[in-house]
């Protein structure tokens, strides 16, 4: 994946995040979590994502939490990602942590 890279705990992702890319993205996140206490994931605006990406984010958040590390998004997700969250059954969120992670808000209104 030439478009994405790991730098200073920040994982920069390509604009298409699908099942075809999930193994590469997983490796990047794992390497960043192994070497940094805080990892910031930079999802490009208007990224095209699928369910595999949402599942990876959920697993990465749990792994970071279990390791005492911080895993965040560089910015709140946009409407395109929100639509996938909704279609996949992630919304409405049961926990405030989910709303903070995806939308950088305390609760979704």
N, CA, C and O atoms as CSV, one atom per row, in Angstrom:
chain,resi,resn,atom,element,x,y,z
A,1,UNK,N,N,0.835,-1.171,0.000
A,1,UNK,CA,C,0.000,0.000,0.000
A,1,UNK,C,C,0.881,1.236,0.000
A,1,UNK,O,O,1.404,1.617,1.047
A,2,UNK,N,N,1.050,1.850,-1.115
A,2,UNK,CA,C,1.956,2.973,-1.198
A,2,UNK,C,C,1.351,4.271,-0.691
A,2,UNK,O,O,2.084,5.174,-0.287
A,3,UNK,N,N,0.028,4.384,-0.703
A,3,UNK,CA,C,-0.622,5.619,-0.269
A,3,UNK,C,C,-0.608,5.804,1.241
A,3,UNK,O,O,-0.724,6.931,1.723
A,4,UNK,N,N,-0.469,4.733,1.987
A,4,UNK,CA,C,-0.548,4.862,3.434
A,4,UNK,C,C,0.818,4.632,4.052
A,4,UNK,O,O,1.665,3.931,3.497
A,5,UNK,N,N,1.009,5.236,5.210
A,5,UNK,CA,C,2.285,5.079,5.888
A,5,UNK,C,C,2.109,5.311,7.376
A,5,UNK,O,O,1.088,5.832,7.827
A,6,UNK,N,N,3.125,4.912,8.130
A,6,UNK,CA,C,3.112,5.115,9.575
A,6,UNK,C,C,4.177,6.155,9.896
A,6,UNK,O,O,5.324,6.016,9.471
A,7,UNK,N,N,3.811,7.192,10.640
A,7,UNK,CA,C,4.745,8.228,11.005
A,7,UNK,C,C,4.356,8.805,12.357
A,7,UNK,O,O,3.246,9.310,12.525
A,8,UNK,N,N,5.267,8.730,13.322
A,8,UNK,CA,C,5.054,9.348,14.630
A,8,UNK,C,C,3.732,8.965,15.264
A,8,UNK,O,O,3.068,9.815,15.858
A,9,UNK,N,N,3.337,7.719,15.153
A,9,UNK,CA,C,2.103,7.275,15.775
A,9,UNK,C,C,0.866,7.630,14.993
A,9,UNK,O,O,-0.251,7.424,15.468
A,10,UNK,N,N,1.047,8.164,13.795
A,10,UNK,CA,C,-0.097,8.509,12.953
A,10,UNK,C,C,-0.126,7.541,11.774
A,10,UNK,O,O,0.872,7.367,11.075
A,11,UNK,N,N,-1.274,6.918,11.566
A,11,UNK,CA,C,-1.444,5.997,10.452
A,11,UNK,C,C,-2.294,6.698,9.404
A,11,UNK,O,O,-3.468,6.991,9.629
A,12,UNK,N,N,-1.683,6.960,8.259
A,12,UNK,CA,C,-2.365,7.633,7.152
A,12,UNK,C,C,-2.917,6.570,6.220
A,12,UNK,O,O,-2.183,5.690,5.770
A,13,UNK,N,N,-4.196,6.649,5.931
A,13,UNK,CA,C,-4.849,5.616,5.137
A,13,UNK,C,C,-5.216,6.100,3.742
A,13,UNK,O,O,-5.379,7.299,3.514
A,14,UNK,N,N,-5.344,5.157,2.807
A,14,UNK,CA,C,-5.793,5.513,1.460
A,14,UNK,C,C,-7.285,5.826,1.474
A,14,UNK,O,O,-7.963,5.607,2.478
A,15,UNK,N,N,-7.784,6.330,0.370
A,15,UNK,CA,C,-9.190,6.739,0.323
A,15,UNK,C,C,-10.152,5.585,0.071
A,15,UNK,O,O,-11.363,5.765,0.191
A,16,UNK,N,N,-9.648,4.413,-0.272
A,16,UNK,CA,C,-10.481,3.227,-0.424
A,16,UNK,C,C,-10.029,2.203,0.614
A,16,UNK,O,O,-8.883,1.756,0.606
A,17,UNK,N,N,-10.948,1.843,1.504
A,17,UNK,CA,C,-10.653,0.915,2.601
A,17,UNK,C,C,-11.663,-0.218,2.551
A,17,UNK,O,O,-12.788,-0.093,3.034
A,18,UNK,N,N,-11.239,-1.324,1.956
A,18,UNK,CA,C,-12.154,-2.446,1.777
A,18,UNK,C,C,-11.482,-3.743,2.216
A,18,UNK,O,O,-10.339,-3.746,2.675
A,19,UNK,N,N,-12.200,-4.820,2.069
A,19,UNK,CA,C,-11.708,-6.138,2.454
A,19,UNK,C,C,-10.365,-6.440,1.779
A,19,UNK,O,O,-9.536,-7.154,2.345
A,20,UNK,N,N,-10.150,-5.914,0.601
A,20,UNK,CA,C,-8.894,-6.154,-0.123
A,20,UNK,C,C,-7.697,-5.523,0.572
A,20,UNK,O,O,-6.571,-5.995,0.419
A,21,UNK,N,N,-7.930,-4.468,1.330
A,21,UNK,CA,C,-6.852,-3.729,1.992
A,21,UNK,C,C,-6.738,-4.007,3.479
A,21,UNK,O,O,-5.791,-3.549,4.119
A,22,UNK,N,N,-7.677,-4.744,4.040
A,22,UNK,CA,C,-7.762,-4.865,5.492
A,22,UNK,C,C,-6.502,-5.496,6.102
A,22,UNK,O,O,-6.094,-5.095,7.192
A,23,UNK,N,N,-5.891,-6.449,5.444
A,23,UNK,CA,C,-4.682,-7.078,6.003
A,23,UNK,C,C,-3.540,-6.070,6.091
A,23,UNK,O,O,-2.826,-6.027,7.093
A,24,UNK,N,N,-3.363,-5.259,5.047
A,24,UNK,CA,C,-2.299,-4.248,5.064
A,24,UNK,C,C,-2.554,-3.188,6.129
A,24,UNK,O,O,-1.642,-2.798,6.859
A,25,UNK,N,N,-3.792,-2.728,6.213
A,25,UNK,CA,C,-4.142,-1.710,7.208
A,25,UNK,C,C,-3.973,-2.275,8.611
A,25,UNK,O,O,-3.483,-1.585,9.505
A,26,UNK,N,N,-4.376,-3.522,8.808
A,26,UNK,CA,C,-4.215,-4.176,10.105
A,26,UNK,C,C,-2.741,-4.225,10.511
A,26,UNK,O,O,-2.401,-3.939,11.659
A,27,UNK,N,N,-1.882,-4.582,9.582
A,27,UNK,CA,C,-0.443,-4.631,9.855
A,27,UNK,C,C,0.082,-3.258,10.246
A,27,UNK,O,O,0.862,-3.145,11.192
A,28,UNK,N,N,-0.325,-2.229,9.545
A,28,UNK,CA,C,0.118,-0.870,9.860
A,28,UNK,C,C,-0.335,-0.443,11.255
A,28,UNK,O,O,0.437,0.138,12.019
A,29,UNK,N,N,-1.580,-0.734,11.571
A,29,UNK,CA,C,-2.099,-0.363,12.890
A,29,UNK,C,C,-1.364,-1.140,13.977
A,29,UNK,O,O,-0.963,-0.562,14.987
A,30,UNK,N,N,-1.186,-2.425,13.781
A,30,UNK,CA,C,-0.494,-3.248,14.768
A,30,UNK,C,C,0.937,-2.750,14.999
A,30,UNK,O,O,1.379,-2.646,16.143
A,31,UNK,N,N,1.659,-2.442,13.919
A,31,UNK,CA,C,3.032,-1.933,14.051
A,31,UNK,C,C,3.048,-0.603,14.794
A,31,UNK,O,O,3.924,-0.367,15.626
A,32,UNK,N,N,2.104,0.251,14.504
A,32,UNK,CA,C,2.048,1.536,15.182
A,32,UNK,C,C,1.714,1.377,16.667
A,32,UNK,O,O,2.298,2.055,17.513
A,33,UNK,N,N,0.780,0.485,16.979
A,33,UNK,CA,C,0.442,0.231,18.388
A,33,UNK,C,C,1.603,-0.418,19.129
A,33,UNK,O,O,1.768,-0.202,20.329
A,34,UNK,N,N,2.403,-1.205,18.431
A,34,UNK,CA,C,3.567,-1.844,19.061
A,34,UNK,C,C,4.646,-0.835,19.426
A,34,UNK,O,O,5.401,-1.056,20.373
A,35,UNK,N,N,4.731,0.271,18.689
A,35,UNK,CA,C,5.834,1.218,18.888
A,35,UNK,C,C,5.429,2.562,19.490
A,35,UNK,O,O,6.294,3.376,19.814
A,36,UNK,N,N,4.134,2.803,19.643
A,36,UNK,CA,C,3.667,4.084,20.182
A,36,UNK,C,C,2.602,3.849,21.261
A,36,UNK,O,O,1.873,2.857,21.229
A,37,UNK,N,N,2.533,4.775,22.205
A,37,UNK,CA,C,1.488,4.676,23.226
A,37,UNK,C,C,0.205,5.355,22.768
A,37,UNK,O,O,-0.867,5.110,23.321
A,38,UNK,N,N,0.319,6.207,21.760
A,38,UNK,CA,C,-0.847,6.896,21.202
A,38,UNK,C,C,-0.797,6.770,19.688
A,38,UNK,O,O,0.199,7.118,19.054
A,39,UNK,N,N,-1.877,6.272,19.124
A,39,UNK,CA,C,-1.977,6.111,17.676
A,39,UNK,C,C,-3.176,6.910,17.181
A,39,UNK,O,O,-4.279,6.799,17.716
A,40,UNK,N,N,-2.941,7.714,16.151
A,40,UNK,CA,C,-3.992,8.511,15.540
A,40,UNK,C,C,-4.174,7.997,14.121
A,40,UNK,O,O,-3.228,7.956,13.335
A,41,UNK,N,N,-5.386,7.613,13.810
A,41,UNK,CA,C,-5.716,7.086,12.494
A,41,UNK,C,C,-6.295,8.207,11.647
A,41,UNK,O,O,-7.275,8.845,12.032
A,42,UNK,N,N,-5.689,8.443,10.499
A,42,UNK,CA,C,-6.138,9.510,9.608
A,42,UNK,C,C,-6.888,8.902,8.432
A,42,UNK,O,O,-6.282,8.419,7.475
A,43,UNK,N,N,-8.217,8.932,8.516
A,43,UNK,CA,C,-9.088,8.450,7.445
A,43,UNK,C,C,-9.385,9.650,6.546
A,43,UNK,O,O,-9.920,10.655,7.014
A,44,UNK,N,N,-9.043,9.552,5.262
A,44,UNK,CA,C,-9.281,10.699,4.379
A,44,UNK,C,C,-10.765,11.071,4.299
A,44,UNK,O,O,-11.631,10.198,4.368
A,45,UNK,N,N,-11.053,12.355,4.155
A,45,UNK,CA,C,-12.443,12.765,3.959
A,45,UNK,C,C,-13.026,12.052,2.741
A,45,UNK,O,O,-12.347,11.853,1.733
A,46,UNK,N,N,-14.295,11.674,2.856
A,46,UNK,CA,C,-15.035,11.009,1.787
A,46,UNK,C,C,-14.423,9.673,1.388
A,46,UNK,O,O,-14.514,9.255,0.234
A,47,UNK,N,N,-13.801,9.012,2.351
A,47,UNK,CA,C,-13.224,7.691,2.106
A,47,UNK,C,C,-14.321,6.693,1.775
A,47,UNK,O,O,-15.439,6.785,2.283
A,48,UNK,N,N,-13.993,5.760,0.937
A,48,UNK,CA,C,-14.902,4.674,0.593
A,48,UNK,C,C,-14.531,3.480,1.466
A,48,UNK,O,O,-13.441,2.924,1.331
A,49,UNK,N,N,-15.438,3.084,2.365
A,49,UNK,CA,C,-15.129,2.008,3.299
A,49,UNK,C,C,-16.186,0.916,3.224
A,49,UNK,O,O,-17.276,1.114,2.688
A,50,UNK,N,N,-15.835,-0.241,3.775
A,50,UNK,CA,C,-16.824,-1.308,3.884
A,50,UNK,C,C,-16.815,-1.848,5.317
A,50,UNK,O,O,-16.092,-1.352,6.181
A,51,UNK,N,N,-17.623,-2.859,5.542
A,51,UNK,CA,C,-17.784,-3.414,6.882
A,51,UNK,C,C,-16.471,-3.917,7.474
A,51,UNK,O,O,-16.261,-3.798,8.681
A,52,UNK,N,N,-15.590,-4.474,6.656
A,52,UNK,CA,C,-14.322,-4.998,7.180
A,52,UNK,C,C,-13.516,-3.903,7.874
A,52,UNK,O,O,-12.855,-4.163,8.879
A,53,UNK,N,N,-13.567,-2.687,7.347
A,53,UNK,CA,C,-12.857,-1.572,7.970
A,53,UNK,C,C,-13.454,-1.240,9.336
A,53,UNK,O,O,-12.718,-1.002,10.293
A,54,UNK,N,N,-14.778,-1.222,9.430
A,54,UNK,CA,C,-15.427,-0.957,10.717
A,54,UNK,C,C,-15.050,-2.019,11.744
A,54,UNK,O,O,-14.777,-1.701,12.901
A,55,UNK,N,N,-15.036,-3.265,11.324
A,55,UNK,CA,C,-14.667,-4.360,12.227
A,55,UNK,C,C,-13.212,-4.227,12.679
A,55,UNK,O,O,-12.894,-4.470,13.843
A,56,UNK,N,N,-12.344,-3.846,11.764
A,56,UNK,CA,C,-10.939,-3.644,12.115
A,56,UNK,C,C,-10.795,-2.520,13.140
A,56,UNK,O,O,-10.025,-2.646,14.092
A,57,UNK,N,N,-11.524,-1.431,12.953
A,57,UNK,CA,C,-11.452,-0.315,13.892
A,57,UNK,C,C,-11.914,-0.742,15.284
A,57,UNK,O,O,-11.306,-0.376,16.290
A,58,UNK,N,N,-12.980,-1.509,15.330
A,58,UNK,CA,C,-13.493,-1.986,16.606
A,58,UNK,C,C,-12.464,-2.873,17.302
A,58,UNK,O,O,-12.228,-2.730,18.501
A,59,UNK,N,N,-11.858,-3.782,16.558
A,59,UNK,CA,C,-10.840,-4.676,17.129
A,59,UNK,C,C,-9.602,-3.897,17.567
A,59,UNK,O,O,-9.040,-4.172,18.627
A,60,UNK,N,N,-9.177,-2.930,16.764
A,60,UNK,CA,C,-7.996,-2.129,17.105
A,60,UNK,C,C,-8.234,-1.301,18.366
A,60,UNK,O,O,-7.342,-1.169,19.204
A,61,UNK,N,N,-9.423,-0.752,18.496
A,61,UNK,CA,C,-9.752,0.014,19.706
A,61,UNK,C,C,-9.678,-0.865,20.942
A,61,UNK,O,O,-9.136,-0.458,21.969
A,62,UNK,N,N,-10.221,-2.066,20.841
A,62,UNK,CA,C,-10.197,-2.989,21.985
A,62,UNK,C,C,-8.773,-3.414,22.319
A,62,UNK,O,O,-8.415,-3.508,23.493
A,63,UNK,N,N,-7.961,-3.669,21.300
A,63,UNK,CA,C,-6.567,-4.057,21.523
A,63,UNK,C,C,-5.781,-2.922,22.183
A,63,UNK,O,O,-5.011,-3.148,23.117
A,64,UNK,N,N,-5.984,-1.711,21.688
A,64,UNK,CA,C,-5.295,-0.562,22.273
A,64,UNK,C,C,-5.699,-0.378,23.731
A,64,UNK,O,O,-4.848,-0.157,24.592
A,65,UNK,N,N,-6.982,-0.467,24.002
A,65,UNK,CA,C,-7.478,-0.309,25.374
A,65,UNK,C,C,-6.888,-1.387,26.291
A,65,UNK,O,O,-6.464,-1.088,27.408
A,66,UNK,N,N,-6.862,-2.626,25.826
A,66,UNK,CA,C,-6.318,-3.727,26.627
A,66,UNK,C,C,-4.824,-3.548,26.893
A,66,UNK,O,O,-4.302,-4.045,27.891
A,67,UNK,N,N,-4.145,-2.840,26.003
A,67,UNK,CA,C,-2.701,-2.602,26.143
A,67,UNK,C,C,-2.397,-1.295,26.853
A,67,UNK,O,O,-1.232,-0.929,27.007
A,68,UNK,N,N,-3.443,-0.581,27.292
A,68,UNK,CA,C,-3.238,0.688,27.973
A,68,UNK,C,C,-2.796,1.800,27.033
A,68,UNK,O,O,-2.128,2.745,27.453
A,69,UNK,N,N,-3.167,1.689,25.768
A,69,UNK,CA,C,-2.776,2.684,24.776
A,69,UNK,C,C,-3.993,3.442,24.277
A,69,UNK,O,O,-5.133,3.034,24.500
A,70,UNK,N,N,-3.733,4.554,23.596
A,70,UNK,CA,C,-4.790,5.395,23.070
A,70,UNK,C,C,-4.860,5.233,21.560
A,70,UNK,O,O,-3.841,5.293,20.872
A,71,UNK,N,N,-6.061,5.029,21.053
A,71,UNK,CA,C,-6.299,4.871,19.626
A,71,UNK,C,C,-7.446,5.790,19.248
A,71,UNK,O,O,-8.573,5.596,19.704
A,72,UNK,N,N,-7.169,6.792,18.416
A,72,UNK,CA,C,-8.182,7.780,18.059
A,72,UNK,C,C,-8.188,8.042,16.559
A,72,UNK,O,O,-7.278,7.640,15.834
A,73,UNK,N,N,-9.229,8.722,16.117
A,73,UNK,CA,C,-9.306,9.197,14.747
A,73,UNK,C,C,-8.824,10.644,14.712
A,73,UNK,O,O,-9.048,11.401,15.657
A,74,UNK,N,N,-8.170,11.023,13.630
A,74,UNK,CA,C,-7.658,12.386,13.499
A,74,UNK,C,C,-8.782,13.416,13.449
A,74,UNK,O,O,-8.614,14.556,13.885
A,75,UNK,N,N,-9.929,13.002,12.914
A,75,UNK,CA,C,-11.080,13.907,12.801
A,75,UNK,C,C,-12.345,13.068,12.857
A,75,UNK,O,O,-12.302,11.865,12.603
A,76,UNK,N,N,-13.452,13.677,13.181
A,76,UNK,CA,C,-14.714,12.922,13.160
A,76,UNK,C,C,-14.975,12.372,11.762
A,76,UNK,O,O,-14.575,12.975,10.766
A,77,UNK,N,N,-15.639,11.240,11.695
A,77,UNK,CA,C,-15.975,10.674,10.386
A,77,UNK,C,C,-17.018,11.550,9.700
A,77,UNK,O,O,-17.774,12.272,10.349
A,78,UNK,N,N,-17.037,11.466,8.381
A,78,UNK,CA,C,-17.994,12.251,7.616
A,78,UNK,C,C,-19.245,11.429,7.324
A,78,UNK,O,O,-19.391,10.300,7.793
A,79,UNK,N,N,-20.134,12.015,6.548
A,79,UNK,CA,C,-21.424,11.376,6.263
A,79,UNK,C,C,-21.288,10.032,5.548
A,79,UNK,O,O,-22.107,9.138,5.759
A,80,UNK,N,N,-20.262,9.880,4.701
A,80,UNK,CA,C,-20.115,8.614,3.974
A,80,UNK,C,C,-19.792,7.462,4.936
A,80,UNK,O,O,-20.316,6.359,4.782
A,81,UNK,N,N,-18.937,7.717,5.915
A,81,UNK,CA,C,-18.618,6.687,6.901
A,81,UNK,C,C,-19.808,6.482,7.836
A,81,UNK,O,O,-20.109,5.354,8.226
A,82,UNK,N,N,-20.476,7.563,8.191
A,82,UNK,CA,C,-21.651,7.448,9.049
A,82,UNK,C,C,-22.716,6.569,8.395
A,82,UNK,O,O,-23.375,5.784,9.077
A,83,UNK,N,N,-22.887,6.695,7.095
A,83,UNK,CA,C,-23.867,5.874,6.385
A,83,UNK,C,C,-23.511,4.388,6.478
A,83,UNK,O,O,-24.400,3.549,6.630
A,84,UNK,N,N,-22.230,4.058,6.388
A,84,UNK,CA,C,-21.808,2.661,6.504
A,84,UNK,C,C,-21.999,2.165,7.941
A,84,UNK,O,O,-22.416,1.027,8.157
A,85,UNK,N,N,-21.696,3.013,8.910
A,85,UNK,CA,C,-21.944,2.656,10.316
A,85,UNK,C,C,-23.420,2.322,10.518
A,85,UNK,O,O,-23.760,1.348,11.189
A,86,UNK,N,N,-24.277,3.128,9.939
A,86,UNK,CA,C,-25.714,2.918,10.082
A,86,UNK,C,C,-26.171,1.634,9.384
A,86,UNK,O,O,-26.898,0.833,9.971
A,87,UNK,N,N,-25.746,1.440,8.139
A,87,UNK,CA,C,-26.136,0.238,7.390
A,87,UNK,C,C,-25.632,-1.039,8.051
A,87,UNK,O,O,-26.283,-2.082,7.982
A,88,UNK,N,N,-24.478,-0.953,8.686
A,88,UNK,CA,C,-23.875,-2.131,9.320
A,88,UNK,C,C,-24.459,-2.422,10.696
A,88,UNK,O,O,-24.118,-3.432,11.311
A,89,UNK,N,N,-25.337,-1.547,11.188
A,89,UNK,CA,C,-25.976,-1.781,12.474
A,89,UNK,C,C,-25.196,-1.269,13.671
A,89,UNK,O,O,-25.513,-1.618,14.808
A,90,UNK,N,N,-24.186,-0.452,13.439
A,90,UNK,CA,C,-23.410,0.112,14.547
A,90,UNK,C,C,-24.177,1.225,15.257
A,90,UNK,O,O,-23.960,1.470,16.443
A,91,UNK,N,N,-25.069,1.895,14.541
A,91,UNK,CA,C,-25.836,2.999,15.116
A,91,UNK,C,C,-27.240,2.533,15.479
A,91,UNK,O,O,-27.793,1.684,14.781
A,92,UNK,N,N,-27.829,3.053,16.533
A,92,UNK,CA,C,-27.234,3.999,17.470
A,92,UNK,C,C,-26.232,3.294,18.379
A,92,UNK,O,O,-26.346,2.099,18.652
A,93,UNK,N,N,-25.252,4.062,18.837
A,93,UNK,CA,C,-24.239,3.508,19.721
A,93,UNK,C,C,-24.801,3.270,21.113
A,93,UNK,O,O,-25.634,4.030,21.606
A,94,UNK,N,N,-24.329,2.204,21.732
A,94,UNK,CA,C,-24.733,1.895,23.102
A,94,UNK,C,C,-23.838,2.583,24.128
A,94,UNK,O,O,-24.244,2.803,25.269
A,95,UNK,N,N,-22.621,2.920,23.713
A,95,UNK,CA,C,-21.659,3.481,24.660
A,95,UNK,C,C,-21.198,4.868,24.219
A,95,UNK,O,O,-21.046,5.136,23.027
A,96,UNK,N,N,-20.982,5.732,25.185
A,96,UNK,CA,C,-20.485,7.079,24.885
A,96,UNK,C,C,-19.100,7.015,24.255
A,96,UNK,O,O,-18.751,7.875,23.446
A,97,UNK,N,N,-18.303,6.005,24.615
A,97,UNK,CA,C,-16.968,5.850,24.023
A,97,UNK,C,C,-17.046,5.722,22.508
A,97,UNK,O,O,-16.186,6.242,21.796
A,98,UNK,N,N,-18.063,5.038,22.013
A,98,UNK,CA,C,-18.223,4.871,20.571
A,98,UNK,C,C,-18.489,6.213,19.892
A,98,UNK,O,O,-17.916,6.515,18.845
A,99,UNK,N,N,-19.359,7.006,20.497
A,99,UNK,CA,C,-19.683,8.317,19.933
A,99,UNK,C,C,-18.461,9.227,19.963
A,99,UNK,O,O,-18.208,9.963,19.010
A,100,UNK,N,N,-17.707,9.176,21.053
A,100,UNK,CA,C,-16.480,9.977,21.139
A,100,UNK,C,C,-15.477,9.546,20.076
A,100,UNK,O,O,-14.857,10.393,19.433
A,101,UNK,N,N,-15.309,8.239,19.882
A,101,UNK,CA,C,-14.330,7.744,18.925
A,101,UNK,C,C,-14.690,8.163,17.498
A,101,UNK,O,O,-13.876,8.784,16.814
A,102,UNK,N,N,-15.874,7.839,17.055
A,102,UNK,CA,C,-16.253,8.068,15.659
A,102,UNK,C,C,-16.592,9.520,15.356
A,102,UNK,O,O,-16.262,10.007,14.275
A,103,UNK,N,N,-17.243,10.227,16.281
A,103,UNK,CA,C,-17.764,11.566,15.998
A,103,UNK,C,C,-17.146,12.679,16.839
A,103,UNK,O,O,-17.440,13.854,16.617
A,104,UNK,N,N,-16.290,12.323,17.806
A,104,UNK,CA,C,-15.655,13.300,18.681
A,104,UNK,C,C,-16.698,14.112,19.450
A,104,UNK,O,O,-16.520,15.303,19.704
A,105,UNK,N,N,-17.794,13.433,19.816
A,105,UNK,CA,C,-18.883,14.056,20.578
A,105,UNK,C,C,-19.229,13.168,21.759
A,105,UNK,O,O,-18.892,11.985,21.790
A,106,UNK,N,N,-19.902,13.757,22.723
A,106,UNK,CA,C,-20.350,12.993,23.879
A,106,UNK,C,C,-21.578,12.146,23.546
A,106,UNK,O,O,-21.696,11.012,24.011
A,107,UNK,N,N,-22.480,12.688,22.752
A,107,UNK,CA,C,-23.636,11.900,22.310
A,107,UNK,C,C,-24.098,12.418,20.961
A,107,UNK,O,O,-23.910,13.586,20.620
A,108,UNK,N,N,-24.702,11.526,20.210
A,108,UNK,CA,C,-25.149,11.862,18.870
A,108,UNK,C,C,-26.568,12.410,18.951
A,108,UNK,O,O,-27.437,11.789,19.563
A,109,UNK,N,N,-26.806,13.548,18.349
A,109,UNK,CA,C,-28.118,14.162,18.463
A,109,UNK,C,C,-28.861,14.153,17.166
A,109,UNK,O,O,-29.991,14.637,17.097
